[in-house]
Amino acid sequence: MIRWRKYDPERPPKSGVEYLISDGKFVDVAFFDDNLWFVPDISQINGSGAITHYAEINLPHDKAKLRLV
């Protein structure tokens, strides 16, 4: 399950991280750094001002592959 958070410029997410982003209709990825969103040039989201929600990208890991031998 993706845990979406409402984007609040007064409480920004951690810098230097790539996030899933949404404008309420479309989803894409964007890099957030120094209080700026870097949205891909080819995106259905109309720039950083359109972002309403974001989510951390947390892909599941195969625990068997992570075990140290």
Phi, psi and omega in degrees: 000137179269128179264098180279142177238139177291131180284125178233111181302337178283340178227071186288160175288175180296136179284157176079023184230146174266136184232158163284141179229158177212151173254012182097347179234316182245161178233143177206186173246152177207152177264134179246125180205137179051045179062025177233138172268135175248095183271139179304148179300322180259090181216148176281350176274126188276068175082174186293333180290345181271351184289125178249333183218155177217161178214143175290143176272115182225083181290143178291149179250149174276108184301328180296325181283340183271347181292137176276141182262000000 
